[in-house]
Amino acid sequence: MSTPDTSTETSTHDGGHGDISVGVQGASGSGDATASATRITPGNALRPEDIALAVSRGTAKPSGDVAELALRLGDDALVLAQRLGHWISRAPELEEDIALGNIALDQLGHARSFLSYAGGLDGRSEDDLAYFRREHEFRSVELFEQPNGDFAVTIARQFVVSYYQFELYRRLADSTDATLAGIAAKAVKEVDYHRDHSAQWVLRLALGTDDSRAKMIDGFKVIWPYVDELFRDDELTGRLSESGAAVQPSSLRAEFDRLTGEVLAEAELDVPQVQPAPGGGRRGLHSEHLGYLLAEMQVLAREFPGGSW
């Protein structure tokens, strides 16, 4: 999974929400130790390599609870990046090939950062966590592993994901854990672009032809059962909320509902009335889809462990 720095042109997009930044003290292995994590300058932005270096030096080490949260968020982003990568060369238009590819790269960057930090608990690298865990060891929620379906299903999934991630990262930017705060402060700038991108496509499809509208309605019906799992609290999030390291997922729901509701109203769509899926991804209970995704993603690393090119 290790790649050069995955910041892309989408990272500099300002969606009008102001400069959300945080000083990353002691977490960066290069540049100004108190630099804004949202700065794209390589010497100052908090990169996965900086996190790994800080972990190896002992200047950044997560608690057990923080490591578990980082694992959850890293798995979410990693699985989504793999899903979105399938659209490259298959999107409806060339510009969308590039857009979805850039969003996938942003998600991969988030995954690398969170997994690098999570591995600091027991000495595992981001690659160890990405390629050498089994299905039941992944902690992503079921929404992220759902198949792409047609383009409208992918847009429905991305719409939900981006509005959820924006609220989550915006709140995590105030975390008492400096490394979590730094990762979130950079990620929220990128996810703000993802929100705009998905919302524009929802409007375009819902208000387009009869066929595109029908597909958008069906896409939301496919995706919406998996929304509730994003906002479920548990003992881990309760402890992290009490310590100030994170927030309860349920506290994000009201703003998520308000903002997504505004877009759906403009698109003349109703919130789907569907039965929530049971969901168990945070406990390692996944749908049948994740195993196939991991088999494809992990095969090269498992066949040639330690290989490089």
N, C-alpha and C positions, 0 to 999 in steps of 0.2 A: 504494500500500500504506500510505502514511502515514495514521494514524488518531490520535484522541486516545489517551491512555494506556490500555492494554488490561488493566490489572489489574482483576480481577473478584473477586466474593466467594469464588471458589475459591482465590484467592491466599492467603487468611488461614487456610486449613485446616491444622491441625497433626495430622499422621498419627502422632504419637508417636515421631518419630525425633529429637527434640531441635531446638534452634535452630541450624541450620547457617548461619553468617553469615561475612562477610568484609569487612574494611575496604576501600573503594574509594578509594584515594589518587590524587588527580590525575585521576580519570576522570570525575568529576561536574562539570557546569557550574553546579550550584546546590546550596544546602544545605551541610551539613557534609561536608567532603571525606573524612572517615574514617568516615562513617556506614555502618551495616550495609546491605548491598545488599538484604537480605530485608525491610527495613522498607517498609511500604506507603505511609507518609506521602509525598505527592508531592515534598516538598522534599528527601527523603533517599534514596528508592529510586532505583536506577540505571535510568534510562529510556533508550529509544532516542534521544530528543532530547538527553539528557545526553551520550551517546556521540558523537552527530554533532557537538555543540558542542565537545566536547573534541578530536575529530579536527580540526575546522576551526581550532581555536586552537593545534594542535600539541602539546597536553598528553597526547594518547593517539594513538599510531601503532603499528600492528601490524607485526611483521616479515613477510617474505614467507611463511614457514611458518605463522605464527599466522593471517595473513589467509586462507590456503588452508583451514586447519582451521575458521575462523569461517564461511567460505563453505560448507563441507560441512554444518556443523550448522545454519546458517541455511536452506539449501536443504531439508534434512530437515524442519524445522519448517514451512516455508512450504508445501511440497507437502502435508503432512499437514493443515494448516489448511484448505487448499482442499478436500481430500477430505471432511473432517468437516463443512464448511459445507453440503455437499449434503444432510445429514440434517435440517437445520432445516425444520420443518413436515412431515417424513416419518418421524420416529422412532415407535416403538411407543406411546409415551405422551407427554403434554405435558411432564412433568417431564424426560423424556429429551431432548426438543427443547432445553430450556434447558441441561441438563448437557453435551450434546455441543457446543452453541454456545459455552458457556463454555470447554470444553477447546480448541476451535478458536481462540478468542480468546487463550488462554494461549499456544498454539503460535505464533500470529501475532506475539504480543509477543516471544517468543524469536527468531523469524525476524528481526524488525525490529532487535533488538539485535545479533544476530550479523552481519547484513548491513550494518548501519551501520558496524560495526567493520571488517569485511572491506573495505568500500569505502574506508576510510582509507588503504589502500596506494596507490591510484592516483586518488583523488579522485572516485570514483563514489558516488552516493547509494544508499540502500536501494531506492528506486524504480527507479533505473537497473538494478540487479542483479536485481530481481524481474521487471520488465516488458520489458526490452530485451536480454536474453540469449536465445540460441537453445537448443534442446533439448540439444545436445551440450556446451553450456557449463555445464549444471547438474551438481552434484556430489552429489546425494542418492542414497542407496542404493535399490534397487528395491522394498524392502518398503513404503516410504512412498507410492509411486505406484500400488500395486495397487488395483484397483477396490473400491468399498465392498462389493459383493456384497449378500447379505442381512445382517440385523442381526447374526447370529452371526459372520459373517466380519469385519465391522467390529470387533466386540468382541474377536475373536481377534487382529486386527492391533493394536488399541489396548493389549491386555494385553502383548503382546511389546514394543511401543514404549515403554510407560510404565516397565516394569521395566528395560529397557535404558537409557533416558534417565535414570532415577533413579541408577543406578550410575555412569553417565558424568558427570552433573552433580555428584554427590556428590564424585567425585574431582577434577573440574575446579575445584571451589571452593577447592582448595589450589594452584592453578596459580601459577607465578611471574609470569605475566602478569596484572596487576591487573585489567584490564578483562574478560578471560576469566573470572577468578575471580568478579568481581562479577556478571556475567551468570548464571553457573552457580549461584551462591549464592541468587539470587532464583528462578531457574527450578526448582531442586530442590524448593523448598517447594510449588510448583504441581504438579509432576509426582508428588509423593507423594500428592496427592489423586487424580490420574489413575490411579495404581496401585490404590488402594482401590476406585475406581469400577469399573474393568475387572474386578478380581478378584471383586467382588460379583456382577457380571453373569455371569461364567464359572460361578460356583457356582449362581446362580439358573437359568441355562439348562441346565447339565449335570445338575442334580439336580431338574429340573422334570418336564415331561411327556416321554413317549417321543419326541415330535416335536422338542421343544426340545433334548433331549440329542443326537439324531441330527444336528441342525443345528450344534450346538457342536462335535461331533467332526469334522464335515465342514469347519467353519470353520478349525479348527486344521490340518487336512490341506492346505487351500488356502494358508495363510499360512506354515507352518513351513519350506518350502523356502528362504524368503528370510531366515531367522534367521542363518545362518552369515555372511552378508556383513557383518552388523553388527560382527562381532568379528575381522575380518581386519586384520592389521597390514600396513604398507607402509613405504617409506622415509621418508615424511613423518612418520608417527606415531612411527617410531623416533627421528628427530631431535628431535621435540618431547618425547618421553619422556626423552631424555638431558638436555635442557635444563631439565626440570621444568615446562615449559609445559603439558604434557598427559600422558596415559598411553597405553600400548599398548591398543588395543581388546581384544586377547586376554586381558588381565588382568582384564577385567570378566566373563568368561564363567562362571567358577566360581560366583560369587555369584548371577549371573543364573539359572543352572541350579538352584541350591539353592532360591532363593526362588520361582521359578515352579514348580519341582517340588513344593513344599509345597502350593501352591494346586491344582495339577493332582491331587495325591494326595487332597486333601480333596474335590475334585470327582469323584473316582473315574475320572479320565481318565489315559491313558497318553501319554507324550511321543510324538508322531507319528514313525514311522520312515519318513522320506522322503529322496529324493535331493536334496542341496542344489542350488539354482539356481546357475548360473555366476556371476552378479552382475558388474557392471562400472560401477555408478553413480558410484563415486568417480573413475573415469576418463572419465566422460561417455558411457558405454555404457548405454543404458536400454532398458526394455521398450517395446512399442508404445503403452503407456497414457499415458506422460508427455506425448507430443506433443499429444494431445487435451486433456489437462488444461491445459497451458500455453496452447493456443489460446483456451480459454474464459477463463482468468485474465488474459491479456495483451491481449485484443482491444480493450478500451476505451482503454487507455493508448496503444496503437499507432495507433488510429484518430484519437485526439485528443491527440497529444503535447503535454504542458505544460498540458492542460486542467485546470480547477478548477471547483468548484461549492460 
